[in-house]
Amino acid sequence: MTFLKCAEEILQDAEYPLSYKEIWKFAEERGLAKKLVSSGKTPIRSLAARLYVNIRDKADSIFMFASKKPTTFWLKARERELANLETKINENNEAEELGVKELNEGKKRFNERDLHPLFVKFLKDSKDNKFNAYAKTIYHEKSTKNQKGVDKWNFPDIVAVHFPFDDYTEDALDLAKNINQSKPKIYSFELKIALSWGNLKESYFQAVSNSSWANEGYLVVFEEIDNEILDEIKRLNQSFGIGLIQLGLEDIECILNAKERELDFETIEMLIEKNKRF
């Protein structure tokens, strides 16, 4: 079964327009999710992408947007029913707003640094072994005192280093040393619990500011990333090169690769002078 066919079956029986998260929830409850042909790690995001692209690119799409904030989906064949569903849509929006409120209240129970040990573990032991890096938290508040808030734009949340020696055979390592290609790679990470339109630009450019000295810099997000926000991050990635990582409870997924750079030793020296623990 395809993602679009799954969405069609759910929306045929839906009592009101649904967000892609709600479509996925009903698909799981009805056992349709198990029938999907997908190799991706995050099928719910694949579902959302298929719906957005189908509506955007196909004039004869059977799907339509019922609302934009929040984004909900509907079938064109049932468009006439929307007039009678306004009350239900409003109730659905209120329920979603309540859910966001409860989620925000839940966020207060933990902060970004509570996620650091989990992320550090995955950097070394991720299933796809992309990073295989040793990492540590940087406590910007322990830096030489500066104007309040300045150092959060200088220091990343986490730095990590990958030593290529474990990747090579002994002969390959000897060759790499002889041609000066056995350099370690240094990563810089800015970690956020969630991204919204309200904090997207600040979060991304904070990562640009405090990670551009490293070989690769990344913005790491714990909660699921909205597809429209993801599109904006892709645009920013093309211009500024900061990558994007989704942090899950079981692993990490590199959604956008960072652009590789040479180390900026002038900035590194400044960071070391300001924070001896760096």
C-alpha positions as CSV (number, residue, x, y, z in Angstrom):
1,M,0.0,0.0,0.0
2,T,1.2,3.5,-0.8
3,F,1.1,6.4,1.6
4,L,-1.4,8.3,-0.6
5,K,-3.7,5.3,-0.8
6,C,-3.5,5.0,3.0
7,A,-4.4,8.6,3.4
8,E,-7.3,8.3,0.9
9,E,-8.8,5.4,2.9
10,I,-8.6,7.3,6.2
11,L,-10.1,10.5,4.7
12,Q,-12.9,8.6,3.1
13,D,-14.2,7.7,6.5
14,A,-13.1,10.7,8.4
15,E,-15.7,12.8,10.2
16,Y,-13.7,16.0,9.8
17,P,-10.4,17.2,8.1
18,L,-7.3,15.7,9.6
19,S,-3.7,16.7,10.1
20,Y,-1.1,14.3,8.8
21,K,-0.4,13.2,12.4
22,E,-4.1,12.3,12.9
23,I,-4.1,10.5,9.6
24,W,-1.1,8.5,10.7
25,K,-2.7,7.8,14.1
26,F,-5.9,6.4,12.4
27,A,-3.7,4.4,10.0
28,E,-1.9,2.7,12.9
29,E,-5.2,2.0,14.7
30,R,-6.7,0.4,11.6
31,G,-3.6,-1.6,10.8
32,L,-3.0,0.2,7.6
33,A,0.4,1.4,8.7
34,K,1.7,-2.1,8.7
35,K,0.8,-2.5,5.0
36,L,2.8,0.4,3.8
37,V,5.8,-0.1,1.6
38,S,8.5,2.2,3.1
39,S,12.2,2.0,3.9
40,G,12.3,5.3,5.8
41,K,13.0,5.5,9.5
42,T,10.2,8.1,10.0
43,P,7.1,7.0,7.9
44,I,4.9,9.7,9.5
45,R,7.2,12.3,7.9
46,S,7.1,10.4,4.6
47,L,3.3,10.5,4.7
48,A,3.3,14.2,5.3
49,A,5.7,14.8,2.5
50,R,3.7,12.7,0.0
51,L,0.5,14.7,0.8
52,Y,2.2,18.1,0.5
53,V,4.0,17.3,-2.7
54,N,0.9,15.7,-4.3
55,I,-1.3,18.7,-3.6
56,R,1.4,21.1,-4.7
57,D,2.5,19.4,-7.9
58,K,-0.7,17.7,-9.2
59,A,-3.6,19.8,-10.4
60,D,-5.7,16.6,-10.5
61,S,-4.8,15.6,-7.0
62,I,-7.6,13.9,-5.1
63,F,-6.5,15.7,-1.9
64,M,-6.9,19.3,-0.8
65,F,-6.0,21.5,2.2
66,A,-9.0,22.1,4.4
67,S,-7.2,24.6,6.6
68,K,-3.6,26.1,6.8
69,K,-3.2,26.9,10.5
70,P,-3.3,24.1,11.5
71,T,-2.7,22.3,8.2
72,T,-5.5,19.7,7.7
73,F,-6.2,17.5,4.7
74,W,-9.5,16.5,3.0
75,L,-10.7,14.8,-0.2
76,K,-11.8,17.0,-3.1
77,A,-14.7,14.5,-3.6
78,R,-16.0,15.5,-0.2
79,E,-15.4,19.3,-0.5
80,R,-19.1,20.1,-0.3
81,E,-19.3,18.6,3.1
82,L,-16.9,21.2,4.5
83,A,-19.6,23.8,5.0
84,N,-21.4,21.5,7.4
85,L,-18.2,20.6,9.2
86,E,-17.1,24.1,10.3
87,T,-18.2,23.4,13.9
88,K,-16.3,20.1,14.0
89,I,-13.2,21.8,12.5
90,N,-13.3,24.4,15.2
91,E,-13.6,21.8,17.9
92,N,-10.7,19.9,16.4
93,N,-8.6,23.1,16.4
94,E,-9.5,23.7,20.0
95,A,-8.5,20.2,20.8
96,E,-5.2,20.6,19.0
97,E,-4.5,23.9,20.8
98,L,-5.2,22.1,24.1
99,G,-2.8,19.4,23.1
100,V,-0.1,22.0,22.4
101,K,-0.8,23.6,25.7
102,E,-0.4,20.3,27.5
103,L,2.8,19.6,25.5
104,N,4.2,22.9,26.5
105,E,3.4,22.2,30.1
106,G,5.2,18.9,29.8
107,K,8.2,20.6,28.3
108,K,8.7,22.5,31.6
109,R,9.5,19.2,33.3
110,F,12.8,18.9,31.4
111,N,15.2,21.1,29.6
112,E,17.6,20.7,26.7
113,R,20.5,19.6,28.8
114,D,18.5,16.6,30.0
115,L,18.7,15.4,26.4
116,H,22.5,15.7,26.2
117,P,23.5,12.3,27.5
118,L,21.1,10.6,25.1
119,F,22.5,12.5,22.1
120,V,26.1,12.0,23.2
121,K,25.4,8.2,23.4
122,F,23.9,8.2,19.9
123,L,26.8,10.1,18.4
124,K,29.1,7.2,19.3
125,D,26.7,4.3,18.9
126,S,24.2,5.4,16.2
127,K,22.9,2.5,14.0
128,D,24.1,4.1,10.7
129,N,27.5,4.9,12.3
130,K,27.6,8.3,10.5
131,F,29.4,10.2,13.3
132,N,31.2,7.6,15.5
133,A,32.3,10.6,17.6
134,Y,33.2,11.3,21.2
135,A,31.2,14.2,22.5
136,K,30.9,16.5,25.5
137,T,28.6,19.3,26.8
138,I,30.0,22.8,26.7
139,Y,28.8,24.9,29.7
140,H,28.8,28.5,28.3
141,E,27.8,29.9,31.6
142,K,31.3,28.9,32.9
143,S,33.0,31.2,30.4
144,T,34.8,34.4,31.2
145,K,31.9,36.7,32.2
146,N,30.5,38.7,29.3
147,Q,27.3,40.6,28.7
148,K,24.5,38.3,29.7
149,G,23.4,36.0,26.9
150,V,26.3,36.7,24.6
151,D,28.1,33.4,25.1
152,K,25.1,31.3,24.0
153,W,25.9,32.8,20.6
154,N,29.6,31.9,20.9
155,F,29.5,28.4,22.4
156,P,27.6,25.4,21.0
157,D,25.7,23.0,23.3
158,I,27.9,20.0,22.4
159,V,31.2,19.4,20.6
160,A,32.4,16.1,19.3
161,V,35.4,14.6,17.6
162,H,35.7,11.7,15.2
163,F,39.1,10.0,15.0
164,P,39.4,8.3,11.6
165,F,42.0,5.8,12.8
166,D,39.4,3.1,13.6
167,D,38.1,3.3,10.1
168,Y,41.3,2.4,8.4
169,T,43.3,-0.8,8.0
170,E,47.0,-0.5,9.2
171,D,48.2,-0.1,5.6
172,A,45.6,2.5,4.8
173,L,46.4,4.4,8.0
174,D,50.1,4.5,7.1
175,L,49.2,5.9,3.7
176,A,46.8,8.5,5.2
177,K,49.6,9.7,7.6
178,N,52.1,10.0,4.8
179,I,49.8,12.2,2.8
180,N,48.5,14.1,5.8
181,Q,44.9,12.8,5.5
182,S,44.5,11.3,9.0
183,K,43.0,14.4,10.5
184,P,40.2,14.1,13.1
185,K,36.9,15.7,12.3
186,I,35.3,18.1,14.7
187,Y,31.6,18.6,15.0
188,S,29.5,21.3,16.7
189,F,25.9,20.9,17.7
190,E,23.1,23.2,18.9
191,L,20.3,21.3,20.5
192,K,16.6,22.4,20.8
193,I,13.6,20.6,22.2
194,A,11.3,21.8,19.4
195,L,11.2,24.2,16.5
196,S,8.3,26.5,15.6
197,W,7.9,29.5,13.4
198,G,8.5,31.6,16.5
199,N,12.0,30.3,17.3
200,L,13.1,28.9,13.9
201,K,15.3,31.8,12.7
202,E,16.8,32.4,16.2
203,S,17.6,28.7,16.6
204,Y,19.1,28.3,13.2
205,F,21.3,31.4,13.3
206,Q,22.4,30.6,16.8
207,A,23.7,27.4,15.3
208,V,25.3,29.4,12.4
209,S,27.0,31.7,14.9
210,N,28.3,29.1,17.3
211,S,29.1,26.2,15.0
212,S,30.6,27.6,11.8
213,W,34.1,27.3,13.3
214,A,33.9,23.5,13.2
215,N,34.3,21.1,10.3
216,E,30.6,20.5,10.4
217,G,27.8,22.2,12.4
218,Y,24.3,20.9,13.1
219,L,21.0,22.0,14.6
220,V,19.6,19.0,16.6
221,V,15.8,18.9,17.3
222,F,14.1,16.4,19.7
223,E,10.4,16.9,18.7
224,E,9.0,16.1,15.3
225,I,9.7,18.8,12.7
226,D,6.8,20.3,10.8
227,N,7.2,19.8,7.0
228,E,6.8,23.5,6.2
229,I,9.5,24.3,8.7
230,L,11.7,21.6,7.3
231,D,11.3,23.2,3.8
232,E,12.6,26.5,5.3
233,I,15.5,24.7,6.9
234,K,16.4,23.1,3.6
235,R,16.6,26.6,2.1
236,L,18.7,27.9,4.9
237,N,21.0,24.8,4.6
238,Q,21.8,25.7,1.0
239,S,22.9,29.2,2.0
240,F,24.6,28.7,5.4
241,G,25.5,25.0,5.5
242,I,24.2,24.1,9.0
243,G,22.9,20.5,8.9
244,L,19.8,19.1,10.7
245,I,19.5,16.1,13.0
246,Q,16.3,14.6,14.4
247,L,17.0,13.2,17.9
248,G,14.7,10.3,18.8
249,L,14.5,8.1,21.9
250,E,16.1,5.1,20.1
251,D,18.5,6.7,17.6
252,I,19.4,9.9,15.7
253,E,18.6,10.6,12.0
254,C,20.7,13.0,10.0
255,I,18.0,14.8,7.8
256,L,20.3,17.3,6.2
257,N,24.1,17.0,5.9
258,A,26.2,20.0,7.0
259,K,28.7,21.5,4.5
260,E,32.2,20.6,5.5
261,R,34.6,23.4,6.2
262,E,38.2,23.8,7.4
263,L,38.6,24.5,11.1
264,D,38.5,28.2,12.0
265,F,41.4,28.3,14.5
266,E,41.1,32.0,15.2
267,T,37.6,31.4,16.6
268,I,38.7,28.2,18.4
269,E,41.5,30.2,20.1
270,M,38.9,32.8,21.2
271,L,36.6,30.1,22.6
272,I,39.5,28.4,24.5
273,E,40.5,31.7,26.0
274,K,37.0,32.4,27.2
275,N,36.3,28.8,28.5
276,K,39.2,26.6,29.6
277,R,36.8,23.6,29.6
278,F,36.1,24.0,25.9
